[in-house]
Amino acid sequence: MKPFLFIIGLIVGQSLFAQESLIQFSGSILSAGRDSMQPIPYVLVKNKSRNSGAYSNNDGFYTLVVARGDTIEFSSIGFGKSRIIVPENIKENKFYSTHIMFRDTTMLPEAIIVPWKNVDDLKKAFVELKLDEDDIVRAYQNLQFELI
């Protein structure tokens, strides 16, 4: 009976010890630069070590349960990804951090969308377009400027 109680005591003690190692990680996310430290809403705050995460609210505030030494990644559209590591020497079960993110703009190539295979087919269709007399008269009337 004593070995049974001893094993249960070890399991309960180990689970209590494991729970003590978790901390509440909270903070604010702000943008740097010309935005004069404005909060960034809806930033993904992901714990890469445990594959869990949270999103920041409208005011850029987030909260997440982490362990000491976990890697936290911040990502948002229009901003560069950044990572921090939760310090190992935190003595309390909560930790607050203000995180600064920097803008990252990616220029995409121009996209021309036409209802033809390419722009040359569009030009050819435009030149070959047959208009009724009413349409031509209406176009000339639209081009007439009246003096006010």
Secondary structure, 3 states (H helix, E strand, C coil): CHHHHHHHHHHHHHHHHHHHCEEEEEEEEEECCCCCCCECCCCEEEECCCCEEEECCCCCEEEEEEECCCEEEEEECCEEEEEEECCCCCCCCEEEEEEEECECCCCCCCCCCCCCCCHHHHHHHHHCCCCCHHHHHHHHHHHCCCCC
